[in-house]
């Protein structure tokens, strides 16, 4: 099931929207004011001809980097390596994985048992060969997941995307028969939301025709659909409003605690939720920006704003627990499982049969806690001794559909940091003992490298943390080629990660990586995010610039050697900082970006993000958006750092027109621009490992050419952007 509240996210996000040849929204700006509106026609012949010409120029320039072929080959080898940890999800007796490598570029959806998974080379059983399926169907399928009905998990609703777009085709698959179900539940390409009720019934939100989608392009209508019934005859059970982000249904089939909820999202951060009780929808009494989860007999509430209950005010960023019946009745007695501090925030939580596992960020490093309700009253807390400091990822393997579940108290926890490859452990609640299941090998030599956490002072005095990853032998002499990465939006945190690609193509060639934890992100909870939304979005850019200034001040690098990079919302970040602080920069990599903030809400999923940025149709809000919107602020005659725009034709979340138009305008103004658009890939930029390796190598080539060997490949951009 696709979560309708999908962010325009950073490099690692995956899969939403209308077919790419859908009619373009009416222009807000006249053609005279914006001569590049034609580039918003994603599949238009003129636009694609422009893209092909830019791509050819980009490849000629970037492939001239002497190490290009070597870097691309090595990155591909790392991505395809059989030594990677197969990421799995548990369904009953099996662990499922999508595996992509050189022989299976689009992937094998496969499964194995825990006993086999423990082995160095498990025996896998192929369920769906995505490459073979695409060949048979004559489609360029990209796997988008499967929802399987417990407790046997035999019937699955499989989502397949054409070329990596968010929009998917949904088809019912029978695992035992190894085939798609004849006459089964099938949906044409759309950004659908589907949930099993029972083996013969589902809730579905999709494109039912005119009026069934929100302004953001997500489902507005939810229907109850019975097997064999024409979709058009399915009964409407819930509706949102056209101006909402989305409407959806969620079904919990836990025996004895079966619950169905319906949700409409007026904007990205607020929801109204009803619980189906005896055939009637009962509104849940909660702050509109709070998230509610039910876990057996308990309700768990995450707060994004302060909530006053009687004489107690629970602070935003808290995780609260109450008896589910009391919560539904509107008279909860809460216990706080987590409350934030200046340095600690809630990173997430999951649960086994008896225990809630709380993942806490402590100065951007992960800690893990267990909370277990007691038989008589109250909750018991236990801190789990886990690797620190770094990034912990936790997933419960408990299956509530199974009465006698041997893994009812089991969960996996993985640890990584910038220099430590991921290790996956199997743990059980109540103990610090862990079984090492898998470990990723080291893809680069980290001997002599080091990582520091530092702090910069932003324009308003706020302390902004950032990580510095030093290559072996580097010193603070101001000459280090340095890449500053950031995101700063939608309450998403930038935690340490291990990357073989960065190791081989950046660190081992002498490059420094810096990751900034700027406001707008979630590193310090909702307050850190809310400090940089709408009228205060400029604070994200001030924070990022402050980190850049500190890198120069501390002689980690100098403007000549400093590059910045960000994707999606991070593309907007680097686009704004590129224009606001050109004195600080030597290169810019701008991935799948938002850039035309006057029209973003009219392009694809853009309307869903107005709670983050504001509504440019409102004069008071355009007044602050217009000050940083890159497309409206770029000017001729200003010396800017060379920029690489990189995007995807099949990105149906952030419209490729943003990058196209910005590149065209900058070329017209005489700026140094490189533009590359992958024809497949969706919002993640690439559909398979070959494309990922190629695009990553293009980015590193650009960075090395600009930050270390600027004279090696002279810039020869085309100035005729209309071609």
C-alpha positions in Angstrom: 0.0 0.0 0.0 1.3 3.4 -0.9 1.3 5.9 2.0 -0.6 8.9 0.6 1.5 11.3 2.7 4.7 10.7 0.7 7.3 13.4 1.0 9.3 14.8 -1.8 12.3 13.1 -0.3 16.0 12.8 -0.4 18.3 10.4 -2.4 17.0 7.2 -0.8 13.3 7.7 -1.0 11.3 5.5 -3.3 8.0 5.6 -4.9 3.0 8.6 -7.2 1.0 10.1 -9.8 -0.8 10.6 -13.1 0.6 9.1 -16.4 3.4 11.3 -17.7 1.4 12.4 -20.7 -1.4 13.8 -18.6 -2.6 17.3 -19.5 -0.5 20.1 -17.9 -2.2 22.2 -15.3 -3.3 25.6 -16.5 -0.4 28.1 -16.4 -0.4 30.5 -13.5 2.2 32.6 -15.4 1.8 33.9 -18.9 4.1 32.6 -21.6 5.6 36.0 -21.9 6.6 35.9 -18.3 7.8 32.3 -18.4 9.1 31.4 -21.9 10.0 27.8 -20.7 6.5 26.5 -19.8 6.8 24.2 -22.8 9.4 22.2 -20.9 6.7 21.1 -18.4 5.2 18.9 -21.2 7.0 15.8 -20.0 6.6 13.7 -23.1 6.4 16.5 -25.6 8.6 16.1 -28.7 10.2 19.5 -28.4 10.9 19.0 -24.7 12.4 15.6 -25.1 14.5 16.8 -28.0 15.9 19.5 -25.6 16.5 16.8 -23.0 18.4 14.6 -25.4 20.6 17.4 -26.5 21.4 18.4 -22.9 22.1 14.7 -22.1 24.5 14.3 -24.9 26.4 17.4 -23.8 26.5 16.2 -20.2 27.8 12.7 -21.1 30.5 14.1 -23.3 31.7 16.4 -20.6 31.4 14.2 -17.6 32.6 11.0 -19.1 35.8 12.9 -19.9 36.7 12.6 -16.2 39.6 10.1 -16.4 38.3 7.9 -13.6 34.7 7.8 -14.9 34.6 4.3 -16.2 36.5 2.9 -13.2 34.2 4.7 -10.8 31.0 3.6 -12.5 32.2 0.0 -12.8 33.2 -0.2 -9.1 30.0 1.4 -7.9 28.0 -1.1 -10.0 30.0 -3.9 -8.5 29.2 -2.7 -5.0 25.5 -2.3 -5.8 25.4 -5.8 -7.4 27.6 -7.5 -4.8 26.3 -10.8 -3.5 27.8 -9.8 -0.1 25.1 -7.2 0.5 22.7 -7.9 3.3 19.4 -9.0 1.8 16.7 -6.7 3.4 13.8 -8.9 4.4 10.3 -8.6 5.8 8.7 -11.4 7.7 5.4 -12.9 6.5 4.4 -16.0 8.5 7.0 -18.8 8.0 9.0 -16.9 5.4 11.3 -13.9 5.0 10.8 -12.0 1.7 13.3 -10.0 -0.2 13.7 -8.2 -3.5 17.1 -8.9 -4.9 18.7 -6.9 -7.7 22.0 -7.7 -9.3 23.7 -7.8 -12.7 21.7 -10.9 -13.8 18.4 -9.6 -12.3 18.5 -5.8 -12.8 14.8 -5.3 -12.0 14.9 -8.0 -9.3 13.7 -11.3 -8.0 11.0 -11.2 -5.4 12.0 -14.3 -3.4 11.6 -15.9 0.0 13.5 -18.1 2.4 13.1 -19.4 6.0 14.9 -18.0 9.0 17.0 -21.2 9.3 18.2 -20.7 5.7 18.7 -16.9 6.2 21.1 -17.6 9.0 23.4 -19.3 6.5 26.2 -17.5 4.6 24.5 -18.5 1.3 20.8 -19.1 1.9 18.6 -21.1 -0.5 16.1 -18.7 -1.9 12.8 -19.6 -3.6 11.8 -17.2 -6.4 8.2 -16.0 -6.2 8.3 -13.4 -9.1 11.0 -12.7 -11.5 10.4 -9.1 -12.3 12.7 -9.0 -15.4 11.0 -12.1 -16.9 7.6 -10.7 -16.1 8.4 -7.4 -17.8 9.7 -9.2 -20.9 6.6 -11.4 -21.1 4.3 -8.3 -20.6 6.3 -6.0 -22.8 6.6 -3.6 -19.9 9.6 -2.0 -18.1 8.3 -3.1 -14.7 9.9 -1.8 -11.5 8.9 -3.5 -8.2 6.8 -1.4 -5.9 5.9 -4.0 -3.2 3.2 -6.4 -2.2 0.5 -6.6 0.4 -0.2 -10.2 1.5 -3.2 -11.4 3.4 -2.4 -13.2 6.7 -2.2 -15.5 8.4 -1.2 -17.7 5.4 0.1 -14.7 3.3 -0.7 -16.6 0.1 -2.8 -13.9 -1.7 -0.9 -10.8 -2.4 -1.7 -7.4 -4.1 1.4 -6.7 -6.1 2.3 -3.2 -7.2 4.3 -2.7 -10.4 5.5 0.6 -11.7 6.3 1.5 -15.3 9.9 2.8 -15.3 9.9 3.6 -11.6 7.1 6.2 -11.4 5.1 6.4 -8.2 1.9 5.4 -10.1 1.6 1.6 -10.1 -0.5 -1.2 -11.6 -2.0 -3.5 -8.9 -2.5 -7.2 -9.6 -3.5 -10.0 -7.3 -1.0 -12.8 -7.1 -1.3 -16.4 -5.8 2.0 -17.5 -4.3 1.1 -21.2 -4.0 0.1 -21.3 -7.7 2.9 -18.9 -8.7 0.6 -17.0 -11.0 -1.6 -13.9 -11.1 -5.2 -14.6 -10.2 -7.5 -14.9 -13.2 -10.3 -12.4 -12.6 -8.6 -11.3 -9.4 -8.3 -7.8 -7.9 -6.6 -5.7 -10.6 -6.2 -1.9 -10.9 -4.8 0.1 -13.9 -1.9 2.5 -13.5 -2.7 5.0 -10.7 -1.4 6.1 -7.3 -3.7 3.5 -5.6 -4.2 2.8 -2.0 -5.5 -0.8 -1.2 -6.1 -2.7 2.0 -7.3 -6.3 2.5 -10.5 -6.8 4.5 -10.7 -10.5 3.9 -9.8 -12.8 1.0 -12.8 -11.7 -1.0 -13.0 -8.0 -0.1 -10.6 -5.0 -0.1 -10.8 -1.2 0.5 -9.5 0.7 -2.5 -8.7 4.3 -3.2 -7.7 5.0 -6.8 -8.5 7.0 -9.9 -12.2 6.1 -10.3 -12.6 8.9 -12.9 -13.4 12.6 -12.8 -13.7 14.0 -9.3 -12.1 11.0 -7.5 -8.7 12.5 -6.9 -7.6 15.4 -4.7 -5.8 18.5 -6.0 -2.6 16.7 -5.1 -3.5 13.8 -7.4 -4.1 11.2 -4.6 -7.3 9.2 -3.9 -10.1 11.2 -2.5 -12.7 8.4 -2.5 -12.4 5.0 -0.7 -14.6 2.1 -1.8 -15.4 -1.4 -0.5 -14.7 -3.7 -3.4 -15.9 -7.3 -3.5 -14.3 -10.1 -5.5 -15.8 -10.4 -9.0 -17.6 -7.1 -8.7 -16.9 -4.4 -11.4 -14.8 -1.6 -9.8 -17.4 0.9 -10.9 -20.0 -0.8 -8.8 -18.0 -0.9 -5.6 -19.6 0.8 -2.7 -18.3 4.2 -1.6 -17.6 4.1 2.2 -15.5 7.2 2.8 -14.7 10.5 1.0 -12.3 13.3 1.6 -12.4 16.7 0.0 -10.9 17.8 -3.3 -8.6 20.2 -1.4 -7.3 17.4 0.8 -4.0 15.7 0.3 -5.6 12.2 0.3 -8.2 9.9 1.8 -7.3 6.3 2.9 -8.4 3.2 4.8 -6.4 1.1 7.2 -7.3 -2.4 8.4 -5.8 -4.2 11.5 -6.7 -7.9 11.4 -5.1 -8.8 14.7 -7.4 -11.5 16.1 -9.5 -10.1 18.9 -8.5 -6.5 18.1 -9.7 -6.1 14.6 -10.0 -2.4 13.7 -10.7 -0.4 10.6 -9.9 3.3 10.4 -10.6 5.9 7.7 -8.5 9.0 7.4 -8.6 12.3 5.4 -5.6 14.5 5.4 -6.5 18.2 5.0 -2.8 18.9 4.6 0.5 17.1 5.0 0.6 17.2 8.8 -3.0 17.1 9.8 -5.5 14.3 9.7 -9.1 13.5 10.7 -9.5 9.8 11.6 -12.6 7.8 12.2 -12.8 4.3 13.7 -15.4 1.8 12.3 -17.5 0.7 15.3 -20.6 -1.5 14.8 -20.9 -0.2 11.2 -20.6 3.5 12.2 -17.6 5.7 11.9 -16.6 7.2 15.2 -14.2 10.2 15.2 -11.1 9.8 17.2 -10.5 12.7 19.6 -7.0 13.8 19.1 -5.0 16.9 18.0 -5.3 17.1 14.2 -1.5 16.8 13.8 -1.2 13.8 16.1 -0.7 10.3 14.8 -2.6 7.4 16.5 -1.6 3.7 16.3 -3.5 0.8 17.9 -1.5 -2.0 19.4 -3.6 -4.8 20.9 -5.4 -3.2 23.9 -3.4 0.1 23.7 -3.5 3.3 21.8 -0.2 5.0 21.0 -0.2 8.7 20.2 2.7 10.7 18.6 2.4 14.5 19.2 3.5 17.2 16.8 2.1 20.0 19.0 1.5 20.4 22.7 -1.6 18.8 24.0 -3.3 19.9 27.2 -5.2 17.1 29.0 -6.7 18.3 32.3 -3.9 19.7 34.4 -1.2 18.1 32.3 0.3 19.5 29.1 2.1 16.9 27.0 4.9 18.5 24.9 5.1 18.1 21.2 7.4 15.3 20.2 6.1 13.0 22.9 4.9 9.4 22.5 1.9 8.6 24.8 0.2 5.3 25.6 -3.3 4.8 26.9 -5.9 2.0 27.1 -7.5 1.8 23.6 -11.1 1.6 24.9 -10.6 4.7 27.1 -9.0 6.6 24.2 -11.8 5.7 21.8 -14.3 6.9 24.5 -12.5 10.2 24.8 -11.2 9.7 28.4 -7.6 8.4 28.1 -5.2 8.2 31.0 -1.8 8.6 29.3 1.6 7.3 30.2 4.5 9.0 28.4 6.8 6.5 26.8 8.9 9.3 25.5 9.2 13.1 26.1 11.7 15.2 24.2 14.6 17.2 25.6 16.8 19.8 23.9 19.1 17.0 22.6 16.7 14.0 22.4 13.9 13.3 20.0 11.7 10.4 18.9 13.1 8.7 15.8 10.4 6.0 15.6 8.9 3.0 17.3 7.7 -0.5 16.7 6.3 -3.3 18.8 6.5 -7.0 19.5 3.7 -8.9 21.2 4.5 -7.6 24.7 6.8 -4.6 24.2 7.1 -1.3 22.5 10.5 -0.6 21.1 11.3 3.1 21.1 14.1 4.5 18.9 15.6 7.7 20.3 17.9 10.2 18.7 20.4 11.6 21.1 22.4 14.4 19.4 21.6 12.6 16.1 22.9 9.2 17.4 20.5 6.3 18.0 19.6 4.7 21.3 17.0 2.0 21.9 14.5 1.6 24.8 11.9 -1.1 25.7 8.6 -0.2 27.3 6.4 -3.0 28.5 2.9 -2.6 30.1 2.7 -4.3 33.6 0.0 -6.8 34.6 -1.5 -4.6 37.3 -0.6 -1.0 36.3 2.0 1.2 34.7 4.8 0.6 32.3 8.3 -0.7 32.8 11.2 0.9 30.9 14.5 -0.8 30.0 17.4 0.7 28.1 18.8 -1.7 25.5 22.6 -1.9 25.3 23.2 -1.4 21.6 26.1 -0.1 19.5 26.6 3.7 19.8 27.0 6.3 18.4 25.6 5.7 14.9 22.3 4.7 13.3 20.0 2.0 14.6 17.2 0.6 12.4 14.7 -1.6 14.2 12.0 -3.9 12.8 9.6 -6.2 14.7 9.3 -9.8 13.5 6.3 -10.4 15.7 3.3 -11.6 13.7 0.0 -10.7 15.5 -1.9 -13.0 13.1 -0.3 -16.1 14.6 -1.6 -17.4 17.9 1.5 -19.4 18.7 4.3 -17.3 17.2 7.9 -18.5 18.0 9.1 -15.0 17.0 6.5 -13.0 19.0 9.3 -11.3 21.0 11.8 -11.1 18.2 13.0 -8.1 16.3 15.9 -7.1 14.1 18.3 -4.2 14.8 20.9 -3.0 12.4 23.8 -0.7 13.2 25.9 1.5 10.9 27.8 4.7 10.8 29.9 6.5 8.1 32.8 4.1 8.5 31.1 1.0 9.8 29.3 -1.3 7.3 25.8 -2.4 8.3 25.4 -5.4 10.7 22.0 -7.0 11.2 21.2 -8.7 14.5 18.3 -10.8 15.7 17.3 -9.8 19.2 14.5 -10.5 21.7 12.9 -8.3 24.2 14.0 -8.4 27.8 17.6 -9.2 26.9 20.7 -7.4 25.5 21.9 -10.6 23.8 21.9 -10.5 20.0 22.4 -13.0 17.3 24.5 -11.7 14.4 22.6 -12.6 11.2 24.4 -10.7 8.5 27.2 -8.2 8.1 28.0 -6.1 5.0 31.7 -6.3 4.1 33.8 -3.2 4.0 33.8 -1.8 0.5 36.6 0.7 1.2 39.6 0.9 3.5 38.6 3.2 6.4 42.0 2.9 8.2 43.2 6.3 9.1 39.8 7.9 8.5 37.8 9.7 11.2 34.4 11.2 11.8 33.7 14.3 13.9 30.5 16.0 14.9 30.8 19.8 15.0 28.4 22.7 15.4 28.0 25.9 13.5 26.2 29.1 14.6 23.4 30.1 12.2 22.3 33.7 11.4 20.0 33.8 14.4 22.5 32.2 16.8 21.0 28.6 16.6 23.6 25.8 17.0 23.5 23.6 14.0 25.2 20.2 14.2 27.0 18.6 11.3 29.2 15.6 10.7 32.6 15.7 9.0 33.9 12.5 7.4 37.7 12.9 6.9 39.7 10.8 4.4 43.0 9.3 5.4 45.8 11.9 5.7 43.5 15.0 5.3 44.4 18.1 7.3 42.6 21.4 7.9 44.6 23.3 5.3 41.7 24.7 3.3 42.4 22.6 0.2 40.2 19.6 0.7 37.6 18.9 -2.0 34.5 18.8 0.2 30.9 17.9 -0.4 28.3 19.4 1.9 25.0 17.4 1.8 21.7 18.5 3.3 17.9 18.1 3.2 16.2 20.2 5.8 12.5 19.5 5.3 9.4 17.4 6.2 10.9 16.4 9.6 13.3 14.0 8.0 16.5 13.4 9.8 20.0 13.0 8.3 21.7 10.3 10.3 25.0 8.6 9.5 25.1 6.0 6.7 27.7 3.7 5.2 28.3 4.1 1.4 30.6 2.0 -0.6 30.1 4.4 -3.5 31.3 7.4 -1.4 34.1 5.3 -0.1 35.6 4.4 -3.4 34.7 7.4 -5.5 35.1 10.2 -2.9 36.9 9.3 0.4 39.7 7.3 -1.1 40.4 10.0 -3.7 40.8 12.5 -0.9 37.3 14.0 -0.6 35.7 15.1 2.6 32.0 14.5 3.2 29.9 16.9 5.4 26.3 16.1 6.4 24.4 19.1 7.9 21.5 18.6 10.4 19.7 21.8 9.5 16.3 23.1 10.7 13.4 21.7 8.8 14.6 18.2 9.5 13.6 16.0 12.4 16.9 15.6 14.2 15.5 17.4 17.3 11.8 16.6 16.9 8.8 18.6 15.6 10.1 21.9 17.0 13.3 21.6 14.9 11.1 21.0 11.8 8.5 23.6 12.6 11.2 26.3 13.1 11.8 26.2 9.3 8.4 25.9 7.5 6.4 28.4 5.5 7.4 32.0 6.5 10.5 30.6 8.3 11.8 28.3 5.5 14.7 30.7 5.0 16.2 29.4 8.2 17.0 26.1 6.5 19.1 28.0 4.0 20.7 30.2 6.7 21.7 27.0 8.6 23.1 25.4 5.5 25.1 28.5 4.6 26.3 28.7 8.3 27.8 25.2 8.0 29.5 26.2 4.8 30.9 29.3 6.4 32.2 27.2 9.3 33.9 24.8 7.0 35.8 27.7 5.5 36.5 29.3 8.8 37.8 26.0 10.3 39.9 25.5 7.1 38.3 22.2 6.4 37.9 23.5 2.9 37.6 26.8 0.9 35.0 28.1 -1.5 37.1 27.0 -4.4 36.9 23.4 -3.2 33.4 23.3 -1.6 30.5 21.6 -3.4 26.9 21.2 -2.2 24.4 18.5 -3.0 20.7 17.8 -2.2 17.8 16.0 -3.7 14.1 16.9 -4.0 13.5 19.3 -1.0 17.2 19.2 -0.7 17.4 20.3 -4.4 15.4 23.3 -3.5 17.8 23.9 -0.6 21.0 23.8 -2.7 19.2 25.8 -5.5 18.4 28.6 -3.0 21.8 28.6 -1.3 23.5 28.6 -4.8 21.9 31.9 -5.5 22.1 33.4 -2.0 25.7 32.6 -1.2 27.6 32.1 -4.5 30.7 33.4 -2.7 30.9 30.2 -0.7 30.7 27.6 -3.4 32.7 25.8 -6.1 30.0 23.4 -7.4 26.4 22.4 -7.0 24.7 19.1 -7.6 20.9 19.6 -7.6 19.0 16.3 -7.8 15.2 15.9 -8.7 14.6 19.4 -7.3 11.8 21.7 -6.7 12.8 25.1 -8.1 9.8 27.0 -9.5 8.0 27.7 -6.2 5.4 29.9 -8.0 4.0 26.8 -9.8 5.1 23.9 -7.6 1.6 23.4 -6.2 0.2 23.0 -9.7 2.6 20.3 -10.8 2.0 16.7 -10.0 2.0 16.1 -6.2 3.0 19.6 -5.4 -0.2 20.7 -3.8 0.3 18.2 -1.0 3.3 20.1 0.3 1.7 23.5 0.9 1.8 22.9 4.6 5.6 22.9 4.3 6.1 25.8 1.9 2.9 27.8 1.8 0.4 28.7 -1.0 2.0 30.9 -3.7 -1.5 31.9 -4.9 -1.9 33.8 -1.6 -0.1 37.2 -1.8 0.9 37.1 1.8 2.5 33.7 1.4 4.0 34.4 -2.0 5.7 37.4 -0.4 8.0 35.1 1.6 8.2 32.2 -1.0 9.2 34.7 -3.7 12.3 35.7 -1.8 14.0 32.3 -2.1 12.3 30.6 -5.1 15.3 29.8 -7.3 13.5 30.0 -10.7 12.3 33.6 -10.0 15.6 34.8 -8.4 18.3 33.6 -10.8 19.8 36.5 -12.7 22.3 37.1 -15.4 25.6 38.9 -14.6 26.1 37.2 -11.3 29.0 34.8 -11.0 27.5 31.4 -9.8 29.2 28.1 -9.1 28.8 25.5 -12.0 25.7 23.4 -11.4 24.7 19.9 -12.4 20.9 19.3 -12.5 20.0 15.6 -12.5 16.4 14.4 -12.7 14.2 11.7 -14.3 11.5 11.8 -17.0 9.5 9.3 -15.0 9.5 11.3 -11.8 5.8 11.8 -11.2 6.3 13.2 -7.7 8.5 16.3 -8.3 7.9 17.4 -11.8 11.1 17.3 -14.0 9.9 20.6 -15.4 11.5 22.3 -12.3 15.0 21.2 -13.3 14.4 21.6 -17.1 13.2 25.2 -16.8 15.9 26.2 -14.3 18.6 24.8 -16.5 17.1 26.5 -19.6 16.9 29.9 -17.9 20.4 29.7 -16.5 21.8 28.7 -19.9 20.1 31.6 -21.5 21.6 33.9 -18.8 25.1 32.5 -19.5 25.7 30.4 -16.4 27.7 27.2 -16.4 25.1 24.4 -16.4 25.3 20.7 -16.9 21.9 18.9 -17.3 21.2 15.2 -17.3 17.7 13.5 -17.3 17.4 9.8 -16.9 14.5 8.5 -19.0 13.4 6.0 -16.3 13.8 6.0 -12.5 11.0 7.9 -10.9 11.7 10.1 -7.9 14.6 7.9 -6.9 16.3 8.9 -10.2 17.1 5.3 -11.3 15.2 2.1 -11.9 18.0 -0.4 -11.5 21.6 -0.7 -10.3 23.1 0.0 -13.7 21.3 3.3 -13.8 22.1 4.1 -10.2 25.8 3.4 -10.8 25.8 5.5 -14.0 24.1 8.5 -12.4 26.2 8.4 -9.3 29.4 8.3 -11.4 28.2 11.3 -13.4 27.7 13.2 -10.1 31.2 12.3 -8.8 32.7 13.2 -12.2 31.2 16.6 -12.0 32.3 17.2 -8.5 35.9 16.2 -9.2 36.1 18.2 -12.3 34.9 21.3 -10.5 36.5 20.9 -7.1 39.8 19.4 -7.9 40.6 19.7 -11.7 38.6 22.6 -12.9 40.9 23.2 -15.9 40.7 19.6 -17.1 37.4 19.9 -18.9 36.5 23.4 -20.1 32.9 24.3 -20.0 31.1 24.6 -23.3 27.5 24.9 -22.4 24.9 25.5 -25.1 23.5 29.0 -24.8 20.5 28.3 -27.1 18.1 26.8 -24.5 15.2 26.9 -26.9 16.6 24.1 -29.2 
